[in-house]
Amino acid sequence: MDNAPKPTALPTAITIGYEAIRDLAFFQEQYDRLTHEIQQVRIQLESSPPLEPGSPKADAREEWRSWLQLQIKSKQHTRDDLVKTIQNKGILVENLPE
């Protein structure tokens, strides 16, 4: 029996240009910033539940909640565009945080 350690296979090497690294760094910075902002706005939305219709300031609260929802959608759209831009450069990023 041969109990000698077997050499482990090296991971497949990839060649990546410096510009691609810069693109990835920019992507990560922007994606993380947008994700953080989305999370913060969601927290604001959750902490501002709707008020009973007809109660004082119910209309103002609903307007605030609508504005927050619009902010979430806008930031999600911007983040989706960021993903599409990096994909158009031939880079597929997996396991992106929500």
Sequence and secondary structure as in RCSB ss.txt:
>XXXX:A:sequence
MDNAPKPTALPTAITIGYEAIRDLAFFQEQYDRLTHEIQQVRIQLESSPPLEPGSPKADAREEWRSWLQLQIKSK
QHTRDDLVKTIQNKGILVENLPE
>XXXX:A:secstr
                 HHHHHHHHHHHHHHHHHHHHHHHHHHHHHTS    TTSTTHHHHHHHHHHHHHHHHHH
HHHHHHHHHHHHHTT    S   
